[in-house]
Amino acid sequence: MYAVVADDNNSRLNVASSKIDAQSGYRSFTSEISSASMFEREMFEQCEITPEGHPWLKPIRHGIAGIDQRETAYEFFSMTGKEIHEVGVGPIHAGIIEPGHFRFSCHGEKVYHLEIEHGFQHRGVEALFAKTNNHPVYLEKLSESIAGDTVIGHCGTFVRAMESAGNMSVSRTVKTIRTIALELERIAVHLGDLSALSGDVAYLTGSSVFGALRTKVINTTMSICGNRFGRGLLTIGGVNYTISSTLQDKILAMINELEDDVLLAGEVLFTSASTLERFEKTGIVEKETAREIGMVGPAARASGVAIDVRSDHPFGAYESFPVHKLTLNSGDVFARAYIRFVEIQQSIKIIRDQLNNLSDAELKNIVSSLQPNRFVISLTEGWRGEIAHVLLTDNDGNIKRLKIKDPSFNNWLALALAVRDEGISDFPLCNKSFNLSYCGVDL
Amino acid sequence: MLDLIKLRIRHGFQAIANIRNAAMMEVHRGFPIIDEAKYNTDWQKVVDVCPTNAITKNPAAIDLGKCIFCGECERASNGAIRFSNDYKIAASKKDYLIVASGAVYKEYVESAIEAQKRIHTLFGRSLKLRQVSAGGCNGCEMELSACGNVNFDMGRFGVDFVASPRHADGIVITGPITKNMAPALLDAYKSISKPKIVIAVGACAISGGVFADSDELNREFLNMVKIDLFIPGCPPHPLTIINAILDFIGKK
């Protein structure tokens, strides 16, 4: 068993390892460190190692063996009482979104507890990475589909892990292009989320305007690499596309215009009384709770937890400039919406600076084979938060294991806690304010 | 209030007026062209580099149902294969998706989607669809959502996505169909009243895509039903999706 523990204040990663007898298990950490719960449940699910004394041990991904969901009872947290009722939603949801099952325990309209059942999207991603003889090109493309809304985030994390395991380095220009792509992805999704949040409170101006702005941003990504989500841009050892000087000018013009548009649209959205009435004090996650359950990303920062991989554990081009950690304190839907608004502006500034760092350097190095017996940790601050890939190679330099951790893995519990004591009709709004990934967790 | 008015003026009119012939960026990877003259010893490299085994040697062809449009083959081919920005690449039969050496886009567009009078009569003015993500990575889902945004505005043609399968005329599948989603997908399909259509969107739904070799899939559903429309891509561009649906329902 390996445990990677980050010391954010000192920018260090500590790795602990121990041999565990699968029969006897080990003493669970969860009662002392709540955020270990999901990790212990996952190890139990994947390796059948029992953390003794775990307060509620069950697999994360239900039906992973392909059992018909309806024939096996999933042990939901339940309440009893004369007027308590349960609301089940999913796996198929109302919109064009990924599947998952939600089970609400309610009294009238009030939600006492929500439990989320994962696993419907399980495609065997980690197993596919570990299959031998997989061509690097295939692995690259597979990493783009870990979560299709985080193409640059996940693919970037993966290619850096592969480069590290193969002792490869990349040029400053490559790092710059990757950074621009990652920040464009962050801006695009944050704009999409502001659009959807506006839509959820029936604020149609916000829904339309932010939606149209998002289109401009993903079309900019497309102008670099031919795909609106950045597919095909990143590769092991470099990037497949450059940003020409003509394109630099176009990107600069786009973000300058975008900055004005976003400021105006944000001003209108965040001063609208009807919007604020729905956003403020809805779905609160306190700072203490956020720390305890190990939240990451903008959702954590909205609750006052100052963590950001870009400054805590800088990677790529972020090693050469500081990223100021932005935090808010209220931890409600408003904070999670507003943090997106300010992060968009921050990302615009990063892109503007980075556009000056491009040169005609080599875009792609020759891919070298992986070194044997490597243990590589690769971290990225994706738009949802901390993405972690841990890559292990075997004696022959093949991928033995790629462990993927999407930020959603840390944050799904936060959503469940945020909706406690809220009206069930506020669930869609709370859900959107986190916008978590199903496929990133189900893998 | 003044800011709101200013914002609306700045926002302007965003909808693409002519969806049927909208301009596409040059860099978009759409319909592939195989150049027979350049079909040479390098072709094996092209076959080998493809991450989804979409390219065959004899005959030289590319299967759009498997292709994820990553462009790796184009880089490896010395010009033997080139992606044009032509985006109307959907087909009503799976076989039609195989683009052979020498195929011409104009001919492909004219024959790939067979217009049916019955479909036009039934759904030509109104088509409501239920989307089911069965292991989709959220890529196809985001592009299907984008079809309804202010830029693409598919609703103007009477084509919409609905929440209940009971309100739907058909089902849109994305994702490689995981074992865990197979029962729910079948339930949703059965809940739609006849006559109903089935549309497969994206490389994963059509062929399994990058997940084709996974042990966690159950694609039996595809043998049980007839797929009426295949929309290839990873993910398909909204213009590809909308034009495919409009061609299928016989909208001019």
Contacts between the chains, C-beta under 8 A, distances in Angstrom:
chain1	res1	chain2	res2	distance
A	62	B	180	7.8
A	63	B	179	7.6
A	63	B	180	4.9
A	64	B	180	7.6
A	66	B	179	3.6
A	66	B	180	7.1
A	66	B	216	7.1
A	66	B	218	6.9
A	68	B	183	5.3
A	69	B	180	6.5
A	69	B	183	6.2
A	69	B	184	7.3
A	70	B	183	6.5
A	91	B	180	7.9
A	91	B	181	6.7
A	91	B	184	5.0
A	92	B	132	5.9
A	92	B	184	5.5
A	92	B	188	5.8
A	94	B	163	3.9
A	95	B	145	7.6
A	95	B	161	7.6
A	95	B	163	7.1
A	96	B	131	4.6
A	96	B	133	7.5
A	96	B	141	5.2
A	96	B	144	5.0
A	96	B	145	4.8
A	96	B	161	5.7
A	97	B	133	6.8
A	97	B	138	7.8
A	97	B	141	6.2
A	98	B	133	4.9
A	98	B	136	6.5
A	98	B	138	5.8
A	98	B	141	6.5
A	99	B	132	7.8
A	99	B	133	5.8
A	99	B	134	7.6
A	99	B	181	6.0
A	99	B	184	6.8
A	119	B	180	5.5
A	120	B	135	7.9
A	120	B	178	6.7
A	120	B	180	4.7
A	120	B	181	5.2
A	120	B	184	7.3
A	121	B	133	7.7
A	121	B	135	5.3
A	121	B	136	7.6
A	121	B	175	7.5
A	121	B	178	6.3
A	121	B	180	7.6
A	121	B	181	7.3
A	122	B	135	7.7
A	122	B	178	5.7
A	122	B	179	7.7
A	122	B	180	5.7
A	122	B	216	5.5
A	123	B	135	5.0
A	123	B	175	7.9
A	123	B	176	6.2
A	123	B	178	5.7
A	123	B	211	4.9
A	123	B	214	5.5
A	123	B	216	5.5
A	123	B	217	7.1
A	124	B	211	7.4
A	124	B	214	4.1
A	124	B	215	5.8
A	124	B	216	3.7
A	124	B	217	7.9
A	125	B	211	7.9
A	127	B	214	7.1
A	127	B	215	7.0
A	127	B	216	7.7
A	128	B	210	7.8
A	128	B	211	7.0
A	128	B	213	6.7
A	128	B	214	5.8
A	131	B	213	7.2
A	135	B	48	7.9
A	135	B	49	7.7
A	135	B	51	6.7
A	137	B	49	5.9
A	137	B	51	5.1
A	137	B	70	7.8
A	137	B	72	5.5
A	138	B	51	4.0
A	138	B	52	7.9
A	138	B	210	7.2
A	140	B	51	7.7
A	141	B	51	4.5
A	141	B	52	7.7
A	141	B	68	6.1
A	141	B	70	5.7
A	141	B	210	5.4
A	142	B	51	7.7
A	142	B	210	5.0
A	145	B	137	4.5
A	145	B	139	7.2
A	145	B	204	7.9
A	145	B	209	7.4
A	145	B	210	5.4
A	145	B	211	7.5
A	145	B	234	8.0
A	146	B	137	7.2
A	147	B	137	6.1
A	147	B	138	6.3
A	148	B	136	7.4
A	148	B	137	3.4
A	148	B	138	4.4
A	148	B	139	2.9
A	148	B	140	7.4
A	148	B	141	7.7
A	148	B	142	7.0
A	148	B	235	7.0
A	149	B	137	7.9
A	149	B	138	4.6
A	149	B	139	7.3
A	149	B	142	6.3
A	151	B	139	7.6
A	192	B	142	7.9
A	205	B	4	6.7
A	205	B	7	6.8
A	205	B	8	6.8
A	205	B	11	8.0
A	208	B	11	6.7
A	208	B	14	7.5
A	208	B	150	4.8
A	209	B	7	6.2
A	209	B	11	5.1
A	211	B	149	4.7
A	211	B	150	5.7
A	211	B	151	7.7
A	212	B	11	6.4
A	212	B	14	4.6
A	212	B	149	7.5
A	212	B	150	5.3
A	212	B	151	6.3
A	215	B	14	7.8
A	215	B	146	7.4
A	215	B	149	6.9
A	215	B	151	4.9
A	219	B	25	7.4
A	222	B	25	6.0
A	222	B	27	6.7
A	222	B	28	7.0
A	223	B	25	6.2
A	223	B	27	6.3
A	224	B	27	7.9
A	225	B	27	7.2
A	226	B	25	7.6
A	226	B	27	4.1
A	226	B	28	5.6
A	226	B	29	5.1
A	226	B	71	6.7
A	226	B	83	8.0
A	227	B	29	7.4
A	227	B	69	7.5
A	228	B	143	7.7
A	228	B	237	7.3
A	229	B	139	6.1
A	229	B	142	7.6
A	229	B	235	7.6
A	231	B	68	7.7
A	231	B	69	7.9
A	231	B	70	6.7
A	231	B	139	7.9
A	231	B	234	6.6
A	232	B	29	7.7
A	232	B	69	7.8
A	232	B	70	4.9
A	232	B	71	5.3
A	232	B	72	8.0
A	240	B	71	7.3
A	240	B	75	7.4
A	261	B	10	6.5
A	264	B	3	6.4
A	264	B	6	6.6
A	264	B	7	5.4
A	264	B	10	6.8
A	265	B	7	5.9
A	267	B	3	5.7
A	268	B	3	5.1
A	268	B	4	5.3
A	268	B	7	5.2
A	271	B	3	7.8
A	437	B	138	6.9
A	438	B	138	7.8
A	439	B	135	7.3
A	439	B	136	7.2
A	439	B	137	5.2
A	439	B	138	6.2
